[in-house]
Amino acid sequence: MEQPAISDDDLFRWLGFLEDYARDWDRAFENRPGYFTQEYWYLFVGCTVSHWRGSPLTVSAACQTMKSGSNRTREDRIKRAVDDGYLEKRRADLDGRNALVVPTPKLEQVIRGHFQRTLHMARQAIA
């Protein structure tokens, strides 16, 4: 099925939104250069949404949400986010073999604020 034509003006508004989205992500994480969108978006959003839905991710599943990097790199990203207070590791069962990765209240606040702001911006861009 062919998509209807989109005007250049609509595309420019959408591109402006996408740039604003990325800038909002950077501001949400205090413009810290280490929390690049591509490296952390999938991790943070995946962990937060899974937690909100009542099914927190295991460390392995959290690593699989990320789109790039070796397993060690992915685990290092989780460790960094834990050290910086964005994620927390919890034991999933009594024997301690499985660890869950859950957002801290700090990350939940940042993610919720980011998505609320950018949803508002998207609505304005496509209105």
C-alpha positions in Angstrom: 0.0 0.0 0.0 1.4 3.3 -1.0 1.7 6.0 1.6 0.2 9.5 0.9 2.6 12.2 0.0 3.9 14.3 2.8 4.7 18.0 2.3 8.2 19.4 2.9 6.7 21.6 5.6 5.3 18.6 7.5 8.7 16.8 7.1 10.6 19.8 8.4 8.3 20.0 11.5 8.7 16.3 12.1 12.5 16.6 11.7 12.5 19.5 14.1 10.6 17.4 16.6 13.1 14.5 16.3 15.9 16.9 16.9 14.1 18.4 19.9 13.4 14.8 21.2 17.1 14.0 21.2 18.0 17.3 22.8 15.4 16.7 25.5 16.9 13.3 26.2 20.3 14.9 26.6 18.9 17.6 29.0 17.0 14.9 31.0 20.3 13.3 31.7 21.9 16.6 32.6 23.8 16.8 29.3 26.1 14.1 30.5 28.0 13.0 27.4 28.1 9.3 28.5 24.3 8.7 28.3 24.0 8.8 24.5 20.5 8.1 23.2 21.4 5.1 21.1 23.4 3.4 23.8 21.0 3.9 26.7 17.6 4.6 25.3 16.7 0.9 24.8 18.1 -0.1 28.2 16.4 2.6 30.2 13.1 2.5 28.4 13.1 -1.3 28.3 13.9 -1.6 32.1 11.4 1.1 33.0 8.5 -0.1 30.9 9.0 -3.7 31.9 9.1 -2.7 35.6 5.9 -0.6 35.2 4.2 -3.6 33.6 5.2 -5.8 36.5 7.8 -7.9 34.6 11.2 -6.6 35.4 14.0 -7.6 33.1 16.8 -9.9 34.1 20.4 -8.7 33.5 20.5 -10.9 30.4 17.3 -9.6 29.0 18.4 -6.0 29.8 21.6 -6.6 27.9 19.6 -8.0 24.9 17.6 -4.7 24.7 20.7 -2.8 23.7 21.4 -2.7 20.0 25.2 -2.4 20.1 28.3 -3.5 22.0 29.7 -6.7 23.3 28.2 -8.4 26.3 30.9 -6.9 28.4 30.2 -3.4 27.1 26.4 -3.9 27.7 27.1 -5.1 31.3 29.4 -2.1 31.8 26.6 0.2 30.7 24.3 -1.4 33.3 27.0 -1.1 36.0 27.5 2.6 35.1 23.8 3.3 35.3 23.6 1.4 38.7 26.6 3.4 40.0 25.0 6.7 38.9 21.7 5.9 40.5 19.5 5.2 37.5 19.2 1.4 37.7 19.2 -1.0 40.6 20.0 -4.7 40.6 17.8 -6.9 42.7 17.8 -10.7 43.3 14.9 -12.3 41.6 14.6 -15.5 43.6 15.6 -17.0 46.9 18.7 -18.8 45.7 20.1 -15.6 44.2 20.9 -17.0 40.8 18.9 -14.5 38.8 19.3 -10.7 39.1 16.7 -8.2 37.9 17.5 -4.7 36.6 14.9 -2.2 37.7 14.7 1.6 37.4 15.3 3.7 40.5 12.7 6.4 41.3 15.3 8.9 39.9 15.2 7.1 36.5 11.4 6.7 36.6 11.0 10.5 37.1 13.5 11.3 34.3 11.9 8.9 31.8 8.3 9.9 32.7 9.2 13.6 32.3 11.0 13.0 29.0 8.1 11.1 27.5 5.5 13.6 28.8 7.5 16.6 27.3 8.2 14.8 24.0 4.6 13.6 23.6 3.5 17.1 23.9 6.1 18.3 21.4 5.1 15.5 19.0 1.4 16.4 19.2 2.4 20.0 18.4 4.6 18.9 15.5 1.8 16.9 13.8 -1.1 19.2 14.6 
